[in-house]
Structure formats: structure tokens, C-alpha cells
Amino acid sequence: MPALRKRLGTLVLSFTAFFLSLQAQNDCANTVTQAQGYTTSISDVTANPNGSYTIVLTVLNNGCSGCRKLNSFTVQAAPGTYSDVSVQVLYGPFSYANIDMGPSLSGTSMTGFRINNTNGMGNGNASAFTITYTVTSLQNQQTIGKAGPNTLSTSFTTADFQAVLDCLTGFIFPYFDPYANKSYDIIGVELTSLYYTFQGTGGYISNDIFQIIGNSVRVSIRTQPGQHASAIALLTTPAYGLVQEFNDPVNNVVEGTFPILNLLSLNLLPDLLVSARPIYAALSNAGLITSQGDSALRSFRAREVFGVNGQGIKVGVLSDSYNTKLGDPAADDVLRKDLPGTTNPDHPNPVQVLQDYPFGTRSDEGRAMLQIVHDVAPGADLAFRTGFLGAVDFAKGIRDLQEAGCDVIVDDISYISEPFFRDGVVAQAVDEVTALGVSYFSAAGNFGTKSWQGTFAPSAPPAGVIGQAHNFAAGSGGTDILQNITLYQGEYTVVFQWDDGTPGNTTSSDFDIYLANSNGNTLFGFNRMNVGGDALEVLPFVVST
């Protein structure tokens, strides 16, 4: 599949926005082939916030020998409906004298504007240029290029322009209905969208953003300082219905399941609550290749030469699940001697499962990890604990494995809600257990090439945005509030975090992130008020074919 070209846009400080400007640039253009080696295309149509449209026409000559030189180019438009006309050379020696803005033009009854005294296109010169202009509404438009005695005309209908607009924006969809691009409510855009969708349809499914349990959703709630106990006492009453799973009073966070139809009631508790957001699904950093860990590490040589097999060591694994698939695959693994257990005569001490994943079927990646450990160190005692119930519970699982006597702990888990720039609850738990002598290993996830990091450089924001935009070109002395990225078909979640030096895992700044087209016009966002809460915004979307 061809790559879809996108534009990554604007970082805005304090109560404004960070625009992720993405636009598909594949086969959406409407191109008319003309005589003398010329083509004219509608290459871009953008719907602007004020109801107008920005149109980009591309005119090209292939440099054919004997083809006549372009002398002028006229675009028809109704008087008073067009503005902001500009010309940009794409390649070749093309030049022009001026733009006649009309509306009356000499030598024709058409109204519109004309590019006069053009040179360097045709007559053996391969060149291309764009004409960008704004119209108050889409309309039928004719173009006329004069090339010697030849009149090169095209006719584009309103439907042609609309089709290009629909094509360009039709490749990018919000992961769920954003309802509003920015929310100042406690529950934010994500849970607001979930509430109205569930209310309207009576159903919803779990995905990368929401973990649905029956008629409830798993949420992470941050309480106001000094109000943690009071908030929990109220939220766990039948009127609200929070089923508390994990409590982190140090960071004023409580996690659990909450009835979807009661979500809006949380907005009425500003004295008790700072924010409520979904517990985002954990990311497993497992690879796609079957591991040959014993051979790759040559640990069999260590067993042969030094006579060690892991005896006296206990290894704990944190992953999604251990034995949730149909049947009892863990028992089969023990019978095959892939795992220790009572039916494995060589290693009868079974895996200690502190807690498996309780909400249905997962991949049982934790059992696969334990098989690798058992291959490498068959004499080691093994333990498992799910880490897929949220970051707070993941941290508790780390401590639980240490308390269960694990000398080594490994995980393959990442949470997008964990702070990038300082230690969150998971990193704090790792520090605690390593200080007690545990050796801790975590899968890195290989996210380095999928990220961008920099120091905020203020710049003028896009039209209609209050605040400051981030200048991506500040390091080179230029100005560019947009950044190009390329994406293929699939589902994407962009995670935006920052650190403004606020004590604790909170922020005093409000940043937003939006998806926008290549002209910087907003398509959608899922932003919340961040002050006093997490320095985090999440932007999920889908790129289709």
C-alpha cells in the first residue's frame, strides 16, 4: 500500500493547543490532460473554519519538444467570492509577471483572475506551478491556459471540488466520536463520548482506550489534595457506584470500574475531583518471533560448564495473563515439561500465580515468558502476576512479586499514561524493589524512532488559536509550526506529554493536541483541561485505505 503523507502541526502553551496536522496525500487529485503536454489538476481542497474553502490547482507541462509556451492562465470565479490568490513554482524555470485579480478580464467574458505574462513553461521546458486561492463557497469553475494559438480549457464542477475534499479528509477518522475538541469537564472528551454513545446505543466494546466491564468502564480518578478519603467514601456509595480496585493516596489517585451511565455525575464534584479518565489498555512489548532464548543466550553452556540451573533463584514475570485461554493450556505445558509443576517429574514446584487477568481472555504472553525462563534456568522457582489492570495495579504487582520472594522480576508492559520525563508509580515501585536487592528487567518497547522530543520554542499560533505555537524549526533559525510524518493504513494513538517543573505528577500548564489538515485547520481532538491533573493528552485516530 502506498504511504499516506501527513502533516504534524502545532504545539501551543497554556490553555491553547498542540496541533498534529495530518492529511492523506494519495490519489485524491482530479487531473485533466490537455493538448501540448499540459495537465491541470485540483490537487487540494480545504474546508476552513469560517465556511470558506482553500483550493490548490496544479498546472504542469511535461517538456515535450515542439509544444507551445504557456502565455497566461485564467481561473474563472464569481465576483466577490475569491481572495488570497498566490502562485508557487514547484519545479522548472516557470515565471510570471503579475496576477490580475479581475473580476473583469480583457479578451474574455469570464470573471475571475489571471496569471499574466508567463514564461519558462512549454516549448521544451518541463515546469509545474500551483495556484492557491480561497472561495466563499465551492462553485463550478473553468480554467483557460493560452499556449500560442491554443486555448487549453478545463471545466471543474462543484462536485469535482467536493470529491477531492471528501477524498483528502476521508482517510482519517477519530477513533471515537470526539463530540467536542476540548472539554473543561472533569471526565473529559473521552468519557463524555463514551457516555453519549452508550446512552444512545446501549452498548460499547473494549478497545485501546476503553476497558468495558459489563455496563461499567475502568477509570482512573484524581482527587483534589486533602479530599482523597472523602471522595472515595462518596464515589463508592450506590448513588455513584465506583467499585474500587486500587488506591494510591500518595498521588491522590483511585482506580476501579464505574457505571457508564453515571459518568456525567462526576462533573458535579469539582470540590472533590480533579479529573477522571479511562484506564488506557496496557501495551505489550512482546515480539512476533518465537524465541530461542536458551540457544541465543547460550545459557546451556553455562549450565554445562558451571553446573548452574537457576536453583535457589525465584523469577517473577509481569505480563497480560497466564492461563486465560480455553481449556487448561498451562496444565498441558507442565505435562510437556515446558513449565514446572506437579506433573513435571523433573521440576515439580508449580508456578506461583499471584493474580491472573480477571476480565476475560488475553494472549497468555506471561506463560510464554515463563517458558523461556524455564528453558534458560530450569531449576529456578517461577511466579506470575498480571500487570494489565492499570499503572497503579502494575506497581502493586511489582511489590507483590518482591514480597513473594522473587530475586529477579521481568515485564513486557508499557502504559501510555506513565510520565515520560519523571518517575511515575511504576518507576517508583521498580526503585523500591531494586533497593531491596531485586534485579529488574523491562522490555524497552523500541519507541525511540516513533517519537519526537524537544524544548518548547514559542511562535505565533495559527489563526483563531489563543496562546503560543511550538516552532519546530527554532534550532535552525527558521519558523515552522508544522512537522511532516508519513503513516500507513492502521490505528494510531499519539501520546503527548510535557514537564513544566510542577511538583508531583501534575502540571500547571494546559496543552492540547489536535489533528488538522495540511493548512492547519482542525479536524478533531480529544483534549481536556490539564491544570492540576496529568501532563498528558491522547489522540487516537484511524487511517483507512
N, C-alpha and C positions, 0 to 999 in steps of 0.2 A: 504494500500500500504506500502511496506517496506521502511524504511528510506534510503535515499541515503547519504552515507558518503562523506564528502568533506574535503578539506584541505584549511585553511585560512592562507595566507602567509606573504609577506614581506613588511615592511614599509621602504621606502627609502627617504632620505633627499636631498634637493637641486638638482634639475634638474635630479632626478632619479625616483624611482618607489616604490609604495606600492603594493605588490602582494597579491591578495586574491586567494589563491591556493585551488581550489575546484575540486574534482574528484568523479564521481559516482563509488561506490564500491559495486554493487549488484551482479547479476548473470552473469557476463561477462566472468568468468573463463572458460577455456577449460580443462576439467578434464578427465583423462584416468584411469580407475580402473584396477589394476593388481592383480596378484596372491599374496598369502602370506600377505594379508591385506594392500597392498601398493597402493597409488594413486600418480600420477604425474600430475601437472596442470600448464598451462600457466595462471598465476594469474594477470600479469600486463605487458603491453607493452606501452612504452612512446616514442613518436617521439621527438627527440632532435633538437634544432635549427640548428646544423651543418649537419643535414641529417642522423645522426646515430639513433639507436634505443636502448633503455634500456629495457631489458627483465627480468622479475622475474618469476622463476619457483618455485613451492611449492611441496615438497616431503613429504608424510605423511604415517605413519603406525598406524593402529588402536589398536595396542597392543594385537592382537589375540594370544591366547595360542597355542604354537607349531609352530608359524610362524617363519621363519628363519631370523636371524640377517642380517642387511644390512652391507656389507663389503666395498663397493665402489660405486661411482655414476659417470657416464661419460656422458658428453654432447658433441655431435658432432657439429663441426663448421668448416667452411673452413679456412685454414691457412691465417693469416694476417687480418682476418675480425673481430676478437673478442678481447676484452680487459676488464680491470676493473672488474675482477671476484671476488665476495665476497660471503660468506656464513653467514647466520644469523639463530640462533636457535629460533624457535617460542615457543616450549614447549617440555618438556620431557628431558631425560638425554643424548640426542644426543651429540656426539663429533666427531672430525675428526683430522687426523694428519697434513695434508697439502693439497695444491691444486697444482696438476701437470698441468702447463699451456700448455704442448704439444709443437707444434701441434701433433707430433708423440707420440703415447701412446703404452706401452707394452701390448702384448696379444690381440691386435685388429688392424685391418687395418683402423679403423676410425681415423680421425684427430679431434682434439678438446682439451678439458681439462677434468680433472678427480679429484673428491674429494676422497682422499685416506684414507684407514685405519679408516673407520667409525665405531663408537660404540654407544650403547645405543638406537638403533632403531630396532624394531622387537624383536622376542624371548620374547614376553610378555611386552615389553616396548613401550608404545604409545608415539611417538615423531613426530615432524614436523620441517622442516627447509626450508629456501628459498635460492635459488642461484640467485644472481643478476649479470648480465653481459651486456656489450654493444657490439653491432654488427654494422658494417658499413652499412649493408642492411639486410632486412628480408630474410630469406633463409629456405629451408627445413632442419629440424634438428631432429636427433634421440637421445634418451636418453637410457642409459643402467644402470640398477641397479643390482649389484651382491649380492644375498642373499643366502648364502650357495651354493648349486649346481644350484640354479635357476637364470636364466637370465631374468630380468624384463625389457622389451624393450617397448618404445613408439616411434611413428613417428608423428611429427608435421610438417605440410606443411606451406609454406609461407602464404597461405590463412588463416590458423588457427591463425597465429600471427596477421595478418591484421584484422581478425574478432574481436579479443579481443581488439585491438587498437581502431577500429571503435566503438565498444560497449562502451568502457570506456569513450571516448570523445563524443559519440553521444547523451549523456543525457543532455549536457549543451550547450546552444546556445546563441549567443549575441541577445539582444532584437532587434537590427537592425544591418545592415552591418557596422562594425567598420571602414572599408576602411584603416585606419591606427591606430595603437595602441597609437600614440602620435601625437598631432598636435601643431605646433607653429604658426598657423594662428589665426587671430582674431576670426573667427567664430567657431573654434574648430572642433573636430571629429563629434559631434552630428549633427550640422547644415550642415557640409560638406557631411555627409552620406545622410541627407535629400535631399540636392540639387541634388546629383547624382541619387538617387532613383527616385525623382520626374522628373528629366530630362529624365530618361530612360523609365519610365512607364507612366508619365503624371498624376499620382495620388498618394495620400497618405491618411492615416486615422489618426485621433487623437488617442492618447494613453496616457500613463503615462508620456511620455517625451515630445511629441509634441502636441500642440493645433493648429490644422489646421483650418483656416477660408477661404474657397474658395481656391484660389491659393496662399494664404499667410500663414505665421506661426507667432504665437505670440512670440516675442523675448524681452529679457532684454539686453540693451546695456549699457556698462560702458564707459564713455568718459574720455579722458585724462584731468588731472587737468588744469583748465583755458580755456578749449576748449569746454565746455558743450554747450553754446549757439550757437557757430559756427557749432558744429557737428549736432545739431538738425536742424539748418537752412539748412544745406546741405542735410541731410538724408530725410527731408520732401519734397524735390523737386521731380518732376516727374521722374527724372533720377534714383532715388533710390526707392522712393515710400513708405517710412515709414508713417504709419497712427498713429500718436502719440495718446496714450491713457492716459499715466500717466508720470509725470515729477518729478524727485527728484533731484533738483540741488545741494542739500546739499551733497548727496552721489554720485553725478555725474552719475546718472542712469536715463535712459529714457526707457519706455516700450511701446509696441504697436505691430501692425501687420506689417509684412514686406514681400514683394513678394519673394517667394521661389527661383525663377529663377534669382533674383538679389543678392542672398546671397553672392556669391563669390566677388562681388564688394566691400563688406565691408573689405575684406582683403587688399585692396589697400589704406586704410585710417589709417595707423599707427600713424600719427601725431595727429589725432583726436580721435581715438578709442583705448581702452584697450582690450575690449573683447565684444563678443556677444554670448549669449547662449539662448536656448529655455526657455520660462517660464514654468517650470515644473507644472504639474497639482497639485492642492491642494489635501491634504489628509483629508478626513472627518473622524472624530473620533467617529462617531455615532456607537452605539452598534447594535446587531442583535435582541435584545429582546424588545418587546413592553413595553413601560414604564408605570408604575402605580405610577407616581410621587406623586400624591396627597395622595395616601394611604401610600406609602413608607416614605414620609416625615411627615405624619400625620398632614399636613397643614390644613386639615379640622377641626382639634381640635383647632388650633389657631384661625380660623375664628369663631368657635362656642364660645370659651371661651373669647377671647379678642375683638370680633366684628370687626376684620380687614379683608379686602379682596383685598388689593393692591390699593385701591382708592388713588389717589394723587401721585402714583408712575408710572413712564414710564420705560418699559423694552425694550431694543433693542437686536435683535438677528442677528448674522452674521453666515451664512452657505452657502450652494451651491446655492439654489434657493428657491423661494416661490410658484410660480404658473406657472410653465412651462409645465406641463403635459397636454395631450389632454383634451379638454373640458375646464371647469372652476371649477376645484375641490375646489379652495378656496371659491367660492360662495356657493358650497354645504356644506362646513364646517361651514360657517356662518349660513346657514339655519338650520343645525343640532345643532346649539349653541356650536359647538366646537371652534369657534372663534368669536370675537366681530365683529359687522358690522351693516349696516343699516337694514338688515332683521333679526337681532337678537334683539328682543324687550327688553331683559334684559340688554344687553350691546351693544348699537348701535354705539359706536365710533369705526370706522374701523381701521384695521391695517394700519399704515403708511408705505408704501413701498417706500423707498428712491431710490433703484435701484435693479431690479431683474436681474438674469443671462441672458445676451443678446444673447448668442450663442447656441441656440437650447434647447433641453430638458435635465434637470437634475433630481435629485431624489426628489426635493422639501422637503428636510430634514428640511429646515428652517421653513416651515409651520408646520411640526410635532413638532418642538421645541416650536413654539408659542402656539400650542395646549396644551402642557404640562404646559407652563407658565399660560395660561388662566385657566386651571384646578386648579392650585395652588393658583393663585391670580386673580380671575375673574374680579375684579374691576380695575386692572392695565391697563393703556394705553400701546399699543404694537407698535413696529416698526421693520422693516426688512431692511437689506442691504446685498447684496451678497458680499462674501469675496473670491470668486473663480476666480478673474481676475488677480491674481498675488499678491505678497507680498506688493508691493508699493501701489496698489489699496486697499488691505486689510487694510493697515494702514490708508489710507484715509477714508475708511468706518468706522473705529473706531472713527475717529474725526467727521465724518458726523453725526453719531448717537449721540455723545455728544452734538453737535451743535443743533440737533433736540430735545434736552431736555431730553434725556434718563438718568435716575438715576442709572440704572443697565444695564450692557451690558454683553452678554454671546456669546461664539463662540464654534464651534466644529472643528476647522480648524488647520492644520499644513502645513507648507511649508518646504520642504527639503532644500531649498536654504537659509533659515534664519539661522544666525550664532548660533552655539551651545554654544560657550564659551563667548559671549558678546552680548550686546543688538543690534539687528538689527532694521529695520524700524518698524516692528510690535511691538516689545517690547518698542521702544521709544514712539510710539503712545499710548500704554497702560499706560506708565508712565505719559504722558501728561494728559490724561483724568482722571486718578485716582487722580492726583494732583488737579484737578478741582472738586473733590468730587464724581466722578463716582465709583460705586462698579463694578469691572470687574472680570469675571469668565471665565476660558478657560478649555476645556476638555484636560486632560493630554496626552491621547493617549496611555498610557501603553507601551512605547517603552523601558523602562528601562531594561527589560530582553532580549531585542533584540539588545543590543549594547555592545560595548567594549570601554573602555577609559583608557588611561594611559599616562605616561610621556615618551617621546621619549628616547630610550636607543640604542645608535649606536652599530652596529655589522657589520661584514663583509658581503657584499652583495652576491647574487648568481653570478655564472659565467656569464660574459657578461654584468653585470649591473654596472654602474659607480655611486659611491656615497656611502651611508651607508644604511644598512638594520636595521629595528627595531628588537630588541631582546625581544621577548615576555616572555622569562624566566629570564630576568635580576633580577627580585625581588627574585628569589630563588637561584641565583648564577650560573645558567646554561646558555646555549645558545640554543635558538630555534627561528628561524625566520619564523616558520610556526605555525598556530593555527588551531586546528580542530573544525569544526562545522558540524552539521547534518541538511540537508534540505529535504523536501518532494517535490513532483511534484508541480509546480506552477511558477509564475512570481515573480522575486525578483529585488529590487533596493537597492544596497548598497550605502550608502552616507558616504563619508569620509570628515571630516573637521578637522582643526587644528587651533591653535592660537600661533603665534610666536612673539606676542607683537607689531606688526606693528600698528601705529596709524590708526584710522578709520577702516572701514570694508574691509580692503585689506590685502595682505600678501606680504612679501619679500622672501618667500620660494616657491619652486616648488616641490610639492609632486604628485606622481602618484599612481594609484591603478589598478592592473591587475588581471584578472582571470587566474589561472595557474593549471596545474595538480599536482599530489602529489609529483612529483620530482622537482617542482618549475619551470618547463618550461612553458613559457607564452602561453596561448590560445588566449586571446584578452584583449583589454582595450579601453577606450574612453577618453584618457587624453589630457589635454591642458597645455600650459604654464600659470602658475598661478601668476607669479610675477607682482605686480601692480594691480591684479584683486582679485577675490574672493578666499578665502581659502576653496575651495570646489572641489571635484571630485565626479562624479556619475557613478556607474557601474550597468547598468541594464542587466539582463540575464534571461533565461528560463531554468528550469529543467523539462525535459519531462519524460514520462514513459519509 
